[in-house]
Amino acid sequence: MLDNSISVSLDHPMQALKLWDVLYINFTNFNMIKFFFKIKDYCLIGGLAKSYITSYLAFIYEVATTFIECAHEAKEATHDFPLKKSLIKKILEELD
């Protein structure tokens, strides 16, 4: 998912990356998750719904923590690369 959002963002290299915007769209399509929350208490399919909900929340957690770790690594790496201060500032603005 992160690769896809970066690919979409790089289609327009002169614009801001807006990674969170792309990720937000993927996380807030709640139609399916709302459906599973409604059926989670039914006896036959409730277990499957609960399993899906758990997997969905775990996936969101993994993507969010991976993005945060990557952002932190990118911030740390800016000290090691000979980039213009204006470029580093732009990267940091994108990550915040």
Secondary structure, 3 states (H helix, E strand, C coil): CHHHHHHHHHCCCCCCCCHHHHHHHHHCCCHHHHHHHHHCCCCCCHHHHHHHHHHHHHHHHHHHHHHHHHHHHHHHHCCCCCCCHHHHHHHHHHHC
